[in-house]
Amino acid sequence: MSATPNPYRRRRRSTRFLAAAAGVATVGALVAAMPASAGETGKKKPGHQKPGRYQDVQLLSFNDLHGNLEPPAGSSGRVTELQPDGTSKTIDAGGVEYLATHLRQAREGSKYTVTAAGGDMVGASPLISGLFHDEPTIEALNKLDLDVTSVGNHEFDEGAKELGRLQKGGCHPTDGCYVKGKKFKGADFPYLAANVLDEKTKKPILKPYWVWKKNGVKVGFIGVTLEDTPGVVSAEGVKGLKFKDEVETINKYAKELEKQGVKSVVALIHEGGLPASAAYNYDCDSPGAGDGISGPIVDIAKNITPKVDALVTGHTHAAYACTINDPSGKPRMVTSAASFGRLYTDTTLTYDRWTGDIARTSVASANHVVTRTVPKATDMTELITKWNTLAAPIGNKPIGYISGDISNVGTESPIGDLIADAQLAYGKELDPETDLALMNPGGIRAPLTYAAKGAEGEGVVTYAEGFTVQPFANTVNLQNFTGAQLVQVLKEQVTGVNAASPKVLQVSSGLTYTLDLTKTGADRVVTDSVKLNGAAIDPAATYRVATNSFLAGGGDGFTTLGQGTGDLVGDDDLAALEKYLLANSSATDPIVPPAANRIAIVK
């Protein structure tokens, strides 16, 4: 590939906010002191100034935006901050009107600045973006001056052709153009997909890397998504694609970049880790480098070639800025900025003009909160207003009433119970013999909040709010399983690909069991505790189970759910939730948040 400046950049906006930088920041891991000559320095001579040896490059990054243009609701719109006295507090965060202001303020005074992202910019998006196939989010990212991003698994929710349209532009093949007389222009920035190959051509479906250049400074970016993307995306979305190993791919292209004279490299990886604390300013390098973080990114980071100088990661929606040693034993910065635009990461890369490489001992990172106390970016407000106006006839429709917040937090969450109950009720409409429903936690994207978002009134659930909770347009499917298979499904929550990070299914009313997290493997699901309406599960009996189409295809590692019989496909899952809310709530008799007590959890 040619190491040229970004061909997607149609324009570079010069407008910058002049207000003083605001927000709450955490001091990231600073491995060692900065070189004495860091910065653009040199001896002044008549008529010109020679650059010094070291040049600081500002790398601003974020990940997992998921089309959250407006401030996310409930806990999805807050971050936790550790205080000096050991206590913690929550801070309201997120919204592109504020993210734009923070990024523009962060760039002030920095001549060498590049903005990158770690995937999942689109997909699982709220109505304002999802209703329009995420064109609004691409427009917002263009205005944010995003320079480059890797693909994430959600970039494949609508398939590779739709991803290509978001990159190159053009109106939707089915829904057409949303703004009369205006064709969608596509992304100004390149999406990188180094490890996503076309099965026929064996070549990456998009550019594998991109090189940022300025005044002789060159930094290469390689972008990959998690190899297991087919396991977390519907089969139709990844049809005809092959996903390669992250480490193998990054190492390959780091060598290719080096051959082109690019020795400073950043990997954008849509795979992540799990820090020991949910606080964004937790020091995951205490007591030692990377000691406070676990998950897939740890092994990936330990095996990626030392030619790569920093890793921008994502997927787990966690916040961290820590060091993990590369194969040579040298510390290397690994960052993630949580999700939904609540944080951004500011990393200093000190470029050595003599070697063309990053002075790794000087790499420093900090996560910053996208607070809502700064002025809104007016161009983003205009963008949100435009798309909300188009979405309003659909989004503002009331579909139910609640008496309080229905949270999406917890191993078993109140919103998970509500959705499972809705799918069970809908399943019984399709087939009265339906016994239970199971819902994957990853398909639940937000809580339902009691406070009014607009003019609908407190406790009113709008279609837009329901869409934000369940944006995938999965169908509700019915299948038959034996009791033995049903128990096996529950054990798959904590075994196989889900062993290290359990995916606990949300269950409908009547299904109860004990999850003992003090045990290991399949034993964490206590077999003789699994009951339906108080009766033990009969291994030989047949049970009619409602799930969404993603689970019915064996998604999220639930291979047994892909083996059901007697398939019956119904309407989409949001329609099932809407029907349930309308049938079971009113302004005078709202739904009370479920107690989330169906799974007995032992810790």
C-alpha distance (Angstrom), angle and dihedral (degrees) to the residues before:
residue distance angle dihedral
M1 . . .
S2 3.77 . .
A3 3.79 116.3 .
T4 3.80 95.9 -136.4
P5 3.79 135.0 139.6
N6 3.80 115.4 -82.2
P7 3.84 106.8 -66.3
Y8 3.79 89.7 -165.1
R9 3.77 95.1 62.8
R10 3.78 104.0 103.0
R11 3.76 93.8 174.0
R12 3.78 140.3 -4.4
R13 3.74 111.8 -134.2
S14 3.78 112.5 -136.9
T15 3.77 98.5 -165.5
R16 3.78 111.3 114.9
F17 3.78 131.2 177.4
L18 3.81 110.7 -114.9
A19 3.78 97.5 -161.7
A20 3.79 116.6 113.9
A21 3.78 114.3 -90.4
A22 3.78 111.9 -89.9
G23 3.80 135.1 -175.2
V24 3.74 139.8 78.4
A25 3.81 117.9 -73.6
T26 3.75 135.3 -170.6
V27 3.75 121.0 -143.7
G28 3.80 104.3 -116.0
A29 3.75 126.4 -151.7
L30 3.78 111.8 -62.3
V31 3.74 106.1 -167.2
A32 3.80 98.6 -167.6
A33 3.79 143.4 -18.4
M34 3.80 119.1 -64.4
P35 3.81 117.0 -102.8
A36 3.77 111.1 -93.4
S37 3.79 90.5 -118.0
A38 3.81 97.1 48.1
G39 3.79 113.3 140.8
E40 3.79 130.4 44.8
T41 3.77 99.9 -54.3
G42 3.79 140.2 147.8
K43 3.75 143.8 132.5
K44 3.77 114.4 -63.4
K45 3.79 114.9 -122.5
P46 3.77 128.4 -179.1
G47 3.80 109.5 -73.5
H48 3.80 99.0 2.1
Q49 3.79 147.3 38.8
K50 3.78 120.4 -132.3
P51 3.81 115.0 -138.7
G52 3.77 115.9 -114.8
R53 3.76 125.1 -120.3
Y54 3.79 96.4 -97.9
Q55 3.79 125.6 52.9
D56 3.80 123.8 -174.8
V57 3.80 113.0 -136.3
Q58 3.79 117.0 -163.1
L59 3.80 113.1 -140.2
L60 3.80 113.3 -166.8
S61 3.79 114.2 -171.0
F62 3.79 144.3 170.6
N63 3.80 137.2 167.1
D64 3.80 145.4 -161.4
L65 3.80 97.0 31.1
H66 3.84 90.7 158.1
G67 3.78 92.9 -166.8
N68 3.81 93.9 -64.1
L69 3.79 96.8 156.4
E70 3.78 93.8 154.0
P71 3.82 122.2 53.9
P72 3.83 107.4 -78.3
A73 3.80 117.0 -113.2
G74 3.80 128.4 -114.2
S75 3.80 120.0 -16.7
S76 3.81 89.4 -12.4
G77 3.80 86.7 70.2
R78 3.80 98.5 50.0
V79 3.80 137.8 73.6
T80 3.78 129.6 -157.3
E81 3.80 119.9 -124.0
L82 3.80 125.5 -164.5
Q83 3.81 114.0 -133.5
P84 3.83 126.5 -143.6
D85 3.81 90.6 -108.9
G86 3.81 91.9 56.7
T87 3.80 96.6 -102.8
S88 3.80 123.1 113.6
K89 3.78 137.1 -138.9
T90 3.79 135.1 -168.1
I91 3.78 125.0 -121.3
D92 3.80 126.7 -159.9
A93 3.79 107.1 -119.4
G94 3.78 144.6 168.8
G95 3.78 141.5 47.3
V96 3.81 124.2 127.7
E97 3.80 92.3 -114.3
Y98 3.80 86.6 66.2
L99 3.81 97.0 33.8
A100 3.80 89.6 57.3
T101 3.80 91.5 51.8
H102 3.80 93.1 47.9
L103 3.81 93.6 48.4
R104 3.80 92.8 46.7
Q105 3.77 91.4 49.2
A106 3.81 91.0 47.4
R107 3.80 90.6 54.7
E108 3.80 93.4 53.2
G109 3.78 110.3 116.9
S110 3.80 94.4 7.4
K111 3.80 112.9 114.9
Y112 3.79 93.7 -176.6
T113 3.80 110.1 51.0
V114 3.80 133.1 143.6
T115 3.81 128.0 -178.8
A116 3.80 120.8 -148.1
A117 3.80 137.8 171.0
G118 3.80 136.7 -151.5
G119 3.81 102.3 -136.6
D120 3.81 139.2 -91.5
M121 3.77 91.7 85.2
V122 3.81 86.8 146.7
G123 3.80 136.3 25.7
A124 3.80 129.4 70.9
S125 3.80 84.3 43.1
P126 3.81 130.7 163.2
L127 3.79 118.0 -101.5
I128 3.82 95.6 -92.6
S129 3.81 88.5 66.6
G130 3.80 105.9 17.5
L131 3.80 94.1 55.0
F132 3.80 88.4 60.5
H133 3.82 97.6 43.7
D134 3.81 90.3 -101.8
E135 3.80 96.5 -66.5
P136 3.84 89.0 132.9
T137 3.82 91.0 57.5
I138 3.80 92.9 50.8
E139 3.80 88.5 50.8
A140 3.81 90.0 50.6
L141 3.82 92.7 48.7
N142 3.80 89.3 51.4
K143 3.80 89.0 54.2
L144 3.81 89.9 47.7
D145 3.83 87.8 59.7
L146 3.79 92.1 -123.1
D147 3.81 106.6 -177.3
V148 3.80 101.9 -166.7
T149 3.81 143.0 -12.3
S150 3.77 138.9 -175.1
V151 3.77 119.2 -125.4
G152 3.79 117.8 -105.4
N153 3.78 129.7 -157.8
H154 3.80 92.0 -93.4
E155 3.79 91.7 58.4
F156 3.82 83.3 74.0
D157 3.81 97.5 52.4
E158 3.81 89.9 105.7
G159 3.80 96.6 30.6
A160 3.79 137.4 -100.3
K161 3.81 95.1 -69.9
E162 3.80 91.6 57.9
L163 3.80 90.4 47.3
G164 3.79 87.9 52.8
R165 3.81 89.7 52.5
L166 3.79 91.6 52.1
Q167 3.82 87.5 53.0
K168 3.78 99.8 43.7
G169 3.80 102.7 25.8
G170 3.78 133.6 -128.6
C171 3.78 132.8 134.6
H172 3.80 121.3 -72.0
P173 3.83 111.7 -84.3
T174 3.81 92.7 -130.5
D175 3.80 107.4 23.4
G176 3.79 96.1 35.7
C177 3.81 124.4 -158.0
Y178 3.79 117.0 -14.9
V179 3.78 97.9 -159.1
K180 3.80 112.8 54.4
G181 3.76 113.0 -110.9
K182 3.81 93.0 1.6
K183 3.78 122.7 108.0
F184 3.80 118.9 -151.6
K185 3.82 106.8 -107.2
G186 3.78 100.0 -158.0
A187 3.79 129.3 -139.9
D188 3.81 122.0 -25.5
F189 3.80 87.4 -154.7
P190 3.82 130.9 62.1
Y191 3.78 122.1 -105.2
L192 3.81 108.2 -143.2
A193 3.81 120.7 -146.4
A194 3.80 106.6 167.7
N195 3.81 95.5 157.8
V196 3.81 98.4 40.5
L197 3.79 109.5 92.6
D198 3.77 133.5 -175.6
E199 3.82 104.4 -117.5
K200 3.81 91.1 -137.5
T201 3.81 102.1 44.0
K202 3.83 96.1 29.5
K203 3.81 87.8 -140.4
P204 3.84 130.0 118.7
I205 3.79 111.6 -87.3
L206 3.83 90.1 -137.2
K207 3.79 135.0 17.3
P208 3.82 112.5 -56.0
Y209 3.81 94.7 -151.0
W210 3.79 144.7 2.9
V211 3.80 132.4 -155.9
W212 3.79 124.6 -138.3
K213 3.81 114.5 -152.5
K214 3.77 135.9 -174.5
N215 3.80 130.1 159.1
G216 3.78 93.3 -23.6
V217 3.81 95.2 -42.7
K218 3.81 112.8 122.3
V219 3.82 127.2 -173.3
G220 3.79 121.6 175.9
F221 3.81 123.7 -149.4
I222 3.82 122.9 -156.9
G223 3.80 117.0 -168.4
V224 3.82 128.2 -157.3
T225 3.78 138.1 159.9
L226 3.79 126.3 -144.8
E227 3.79 114.4 -70.0
D228 3.81 89.3 -130.0
T229 3.81 93.4 62.5
P230 3.85 90.7 120.9
G231 3.81 88.1 59.8
V232 3.81 93.7 57.0
V233 3.83 101.1 36.3
S234 3.79 129.2 64.8
A235 3.80 114.3 -92.3
E236 3.81 91.7 -116.2
G237 3.80 91.2 57.3
V238 3.82 93.9 58.7
K239 3.79 98.5 34.8
G240 3.80 111.5 142.8
L241 3.81 93.7 12.7
K242 3.79 133.8 112.2
F243 3.81 122.2 -156.9
K244 3.81 116.5 -150.5
D245 3.80 131.8 -155.8
E246 3.80 112.4 -75.2
V247 3.80 97.5 -137.5
E248 3.80 95.5 44.6
T249 3.81 91.0 49.8
I250 3.80 96.9 46.8
N251 3.80 92.1 46.9
K252 3.81 90.3 51.1
Y253 3.79 95.1 52.9
A254 3.81 94.2 40.4
K255 3.82 86.3 62.0
E256 3.79 90.8 47.8
L257 3.80 91.5 51.3
E258 3.78 91.0 48.8
K259 3.81 89.8 54.4
Q260 3.80 87.0 55.6
G261 3.79 91.0 53.0
V262 3.79 96.0 -101.6
K263 3.81 107.3 130.9
S264 3.84 99.4 160.1
V265 3.80 108.6 79.5
V266 3.81 135.6 174.1
A267 3.81 120.8 -168.8
L268 3.80 118.1 -144.9
I269 3.81 104.3 -156.3
H270 3.78 125.3 -178.7
E271 3.77 93.1 -151.3
G272 3.76 126.4 84.2
G273 3.75 154.7 176.9
L274 3.77 142.0 -107.3
P275 3.81 116.0 -120.1
A276 3.80 118.6 -150.7
S277 3.81 90.2 -115.9
A278 3.79 131.9 45.3
A279 3.81 90.6 -143.5
Y280 3.80 111.6 110.1
N281 3.83 92.0 -138.8
Y282 3.82 95.9 49.7
D283 3.81 111.5 134.7
C284 3.80 102.8 -125.2
D285 3.82 89.6 -179.2
S286 3.78 91.5 68.4
P287 2.99 119.8 134.8
G288 3.82 91.4 2.9
A289 3.80 139.9 -6.4
G290 3.80 108.4 -60.7
D291 3.80 93.6 -11.7
G292 3.78 91.9 130.0
I293 3.79 97.8 55.6
S294 3.80 133.4 72.7
G295 3.76 136.3 170.2
P296 3.82 136.6 80.6
I297 3.80 96.3 -46.1
V298 3.81 91.6 66.4
D299 3.82 94.9 65.2
I300 3.79 91.1 38.6
A301 3.81 92.0 52.9
K302 3.80 92.2 47.0
N303 3.79 91.6 55.7
I304 3.80 104.7 39.4
T305 3.79 111.4 106.1
P306 3.83 117.8 -93.4
K307 3.81 86.0 -120.3
V308 3.83 85.7 83.1
D309 3.82 111.6 80.1
A310 3.82 103.9 -167.4
L311 3.81 139.9 7.3
V312 3.81 124.6 -139.4
T313 3.80 106.4 -165.5
G314 3.81 141.8 176.9
H315 3.82 144.8 155.3
T316 3.82 98.0 101.2
H317 3.83 92.7 69.2
A318 3.82 88.8 -132.8
A319 3.79 129.1 135.4
Y320 3.79 122.5 -127.7
A321 3.80 143.6 137.4
C322 3.79 107.8 -171.1
T323 3.77 142.8 132.5
I324 3.80 127.1 -107.4
N325 3.78 119.8 -176.6
D326 3.81 117.7 -110.2
P327 3.84 121.4 -135.6
S328 3.79 90.5 -81.4
G329 3.80 91.3 55.4
K330 3.79 93.5 -108.2
P331 3.84 117.7 137.0
R332 3.81 115.3 -109.6
M333 3.81 128.7 -172.5
V334 3.82 118.0 -112.6
T335 3.81 118.5 -175.4
S336 3.79 142.4 179.2
A337 3.81 128.5 177.3
A338 3.82 100.6 -151.5
S339 3.84 109.6 -119.0
F340 3.81 148.1 -76.7
G341 3.82 93.5 45.4
R342 3.81 93.9 -70.1
L343 3.82 94.2 129.2
Y344 3.76 140.0 20.4
T345 3.79 127.6 -160.8
D346 3.81 123.1 -130.8
T347 3.81 111.4 -159.4
T348 3.79 126.2 -179.6
L349 3.80 113.6 -145.5
T350 3.80 111.4 -170.7
Y351 3.80 107.5 -149.3
D352 3.80 119.1 -153.5
R353 3.81 108.2 -145.2
W354 3.80 91.0 -164.1
T355 3.81 95.0 57.9
G356 3.81 101.4 22.1
D357 3.80 88.3 -129.8
I358 3.79 136.1 108.4
A359 3.80 116.7 -96.4
R360 3.79 90.4 -125.9
T361 3.81 95.0 -164.9
S362 3.79 87.6 66.1
V363 3.80 100.2 51.9
A364 3.81 109.7 120.5
S365 3.81 130.4 175.0
A366 3.78 138.1 -170.8
N367 3.78 132.1 -179.3
H368 3.81 114.7 -135.9
V369 3.79 127.3 -161.0
V370 3.79 117.5 -119.5
T371 3.79 92.1 -134.5
R372 3.79 122.0 -168.5
T373 3.79 93.0 -135.9
V374 3.81 94.3 88.4
P375 3.83 124.7 84.1
K376 3.80 115.4 -81.9
A377 3.79 116.3 -110.5
T378 3.80 103.3 -111.6
D379 3.80 94.7 -147.9
M380 3.80 89.6 57.0
T381 3.80 91.6 47.3
E382 3.81 88.5 53.8
L383 3.81 91.3 49.0
I384 3.83 92.4 49.8
T385 3.81 91.6 46.7
K386 3.80 91.4 51.1
W387 3.80 95.1 52.2
N388 3.80 95.0 38.5
T389 3.79 88.8 55.3
L390 3.80 89.9 54.9
A391 3.82 92.1 45.5
A392 3.83 97.4 43.1
P393 3.84 99.3 90.5
I394 3.80 89.2 59.4
G395 3.78 102.8 27.5
N396 3.79 99.7 50.4
K397 3.81 95.2 57.1
P398 3.86 111.4 117.6
I399 3.82 112.7 -125.2
G400 3.81 101.7 171.4
Y401 3.79 151.3 -23.1
I402 3.81 132.5 -109.7
S403 3.80 131.7 -169.6
G404 3.81 95.3 -144.2
D405 3.79 145.1 -9.8
I406 3.81 112.9 -48.4
S407 3.79 101.9 -150.9
N408 3.79 129.6 -146.9
V409 3.81 92.1 -157.1
G410 3.80 123.9 109.7
T411 3.79 140.3 46.4
E412 3.79 85.0 -82.1
S413 3.79 110.0 25.2
P414 3.81 131.4 -163.2
I415 3.81 91.3 -124.0
G416 3.81 89.3 49.8
D417 3.79 90.5 55.4
L418 3.81 90.9 47.4
I419 3.81 93.3 51.6
A420 3.82 92.6 46.1
D421 3.81 90.0 50.5
A422 3.81 90.1 49.3
Q423 3.79 91.2 52.2
L424 3.80 92.0 46.7
A425 3.82 90.5 52.0
Y426 3.80 91.2 48.1
G427 3.79 90.7 45.7
K428 3.79 90.3 55.2
E429 3.81 88.7 53.5
L430 3.80 89.1 55.4
D431 3.79 93.4 41.8
P432 3.83 123.5 2.2
E433 3.82 88.7 -149.9
T434 3.82 91.8 69.5
D435 3.82 108.3 127.1
L436 3.80 107.6 -175.5
A437 3.80 146.4 -13.7
L438 3.80 133.1 -131.1
M439 3.81 125.5 -160.5
N440 3.81 127.6 -167.0
P441 3.83 113.0 -126.3
G442 3.82 92.8 -137.0
G443 3.79 89.6 62.7
I444 3.81 90.7 63.3
R445 3.78 106.5 82.0
A446 3.81 104.9 173.4
P447 3.81 144.9 2.0
L448 3.79 126.8 -104.3
T449 3.80 109.2 -113.6
Y450 3.78 127.6 -153.3
A451 3.80 95.3 -145.1
A452 3.79 114.7 90.3
K453 3.78 114.6 -106.5
G454 3.79 93.8 -163.6
A455 3.78 135.2 -10.9
E456 3.81 95.9 -44.4
G457 3.82 95.5 98.2
E458 3.79 132.7 -117.7
G459 3.78 116.6 -54.3
V460 3.80 93.6 17.2
V461 3.81 115.5 127.7
T462 3.79 112.4 -150.2
Y463 3.79 127.5 -159.4
A464 3.81 88.5 -111.1
E465 3.81 90.7 56.6
G466 3.79 91.2 48.6
F467 3.80 90.1 48.7
T468 3.80 90.0 53.0
V469 3.82 89.2 54.7
Q470 3.84 95.2 46.8
P471 3.80 111.1 19.6
F472 3.80 101.7 151.8
A473 3.81 101.9 87.1
N474 3.80 91.6 -135.8
T475 3.78 116.3 165.6
V476 3.80 123.3 -123.0
N477 3.80 107.2 -113.2
L478 3.80 130.4 -167.3
Q479 3.82 122.2 -148.1
N480 3.80 138.2 167.6
F481 3.81 120.9 -121.1
T482 3.77 134.0 172.5
G483 3.79 117.8 -117.0
A484 3.81 88.4 -109.1
Q485 3.80 90.3 55.1
L486 3.80 91.1 48.1
V487 3.80 91.2 54.8
Q488 3.81 89.1 46.3
V489 3.82 89.5 54.5
L490 3.80 89.7 55.4
K491 3.81 90.4 49.2
E492 3.81 90.1 52.1
Q493 3.80 86.6 65.5
V494 3.80 88.4 74.0
T495 3.82 104.7 24.9
G496 3.79 138.1 63.5
V497 3.80 112.5 13.8
N498 3.82 88.2 -5.3
A499 3.80 96.3 54.2
A500 3.80 97.3 97.2
S501 3.80 95.9 37.9
P502 3.83 110.7 24.0
K503 3.79 119.3 -141.1
V504 3.78 103.3 -150.9
L505 3.79 112.7 -159.5
Q506 3.78 118.5 -134.5
V507 3.81 110.7 -121.1
S508 3.78 135.1 -149.0
S509 3.78 124.8 -117.9
G510 3.80 112.6 -72.4
L511 3.81 98.2 33.5
T512 3.81 112.0 101.8
Y513 3.79 135.8 166.4
T514 3.80 143.6 146.2
L515 3.80 122.9 -100.5
D516 3.81 108.8 -162.0
L517 3.81 107.1 -164.4
T518 3.81 91.8 -179.3
K519 3.82 87.7 74.2
T520 3.79 129.4 66.9
G521 3.79 135.8 -119.3
A522 3.77 121.5 -12.6
D523 3.80 90.7 -15.5
R524 3.79 88.0 77.3
V525 3.80 87.2 79.2
V526 3.81 105.1 66.9
T527 3.81 101.0 -139.3
D528 3.79 100.0 -157.0
S529 3.82 90.8 49.8
V530 3.81 93.7 65.1
K531 3.79 107.6 107.4
L532 3.79 138.2 163.5
N533 3.79 115.3 -148.9
G534 3.79 88.8 -17.6
A535 3.82 96.1 -52.7
A536 3.79 122.7 110.9
I537 3.79 115.4 -108.6
D538 3.81 111.1 -99.3
P539 3.83 107.7 -136.9
A540 3.81 91.7 -149.2
A541 3.80 98.2 43.6
T542 3.82 124.0 96.0
Y543 3.79 120.6 -119.1
R544 3.82 126.5 -166.7
V545 3.82 108.2 -136.8
A546 3.80 130.5 -168.5
T547 3.80 118.0 -149.4
N548 3.77 135.6 150.8
S549 3.80 120.4 -93.2
F550 3.81 92.4 -103.2
L551 3.81 92.0 59.7
A552 3.80 92.0 38.9
G553 3.79 86.7 61.0
G554 3.81 91.8 55.1
G555 3.80 95.5 -100.3
D556 3.82 124.5 167.1
G557 3.79 91.5 28.6
F558 3.82 95.4 -61.5
T559 3.79 95.0 131.6
T560 3.81 93.4 162.8
L561 3.81 90.3 61.5
G562 3.80 86.9 61.7
Q563 3.83 89.9 60.5
G564 3.80 100.4 62.7
T565 3.79 124.3 127.1
G566 3.79 134.9 -145.2
D567 3.81 93.5 43.0
L568 3.78 118.5 -161.3
V569 3.81 119.3 179.4
G570 3.79 119.2 -151.9
D571 3.80 137.8 177.3
D572 3.80 124.5 -54.5
D573 3.80 119.9 -68.9
L574 3.81 95.8 -114.9
A575 3.80 89.6 56.2
A576 3.82 87.9 53.3
L577 3.81 91.0 51.6
E578 3.81 91.5 46.9
K579 3.80 92.0 50.1
Y580 3.81 91.3 49.1
L581 3.80 94.0 49.4
L582 3.79 92.9 47.5
A583 3.81 91.7 48.7
N584 3.79 96.9 45.1
S585 3.79 106.5 36.5
S586 3.77 142.5 50.4
A587 3.77 137.7 170.8
T588 3.81 90.0 -93.3
D589 3.81 96.2 37.8
P590 3.82 108.5 36.0
I591 3.79 125.2 179.0
V592 3.80 113.4 -92.0
P593 3.83 113.8 -135.7
P594 3.84 109.1 -97.3
A595 3.79 115.9 -108.4
A596 3.83 94.6 -124.5
N597 3.81 92.2 -137.4
R598 3.79 102.8 129.3
I599 3.79 95.4 99.5
A600 3.80 115.1 56.0
I601 3.80 104.6 -146.2
V602 3.79 121.2 -157.9
K603 3.81 114.7 -164.7
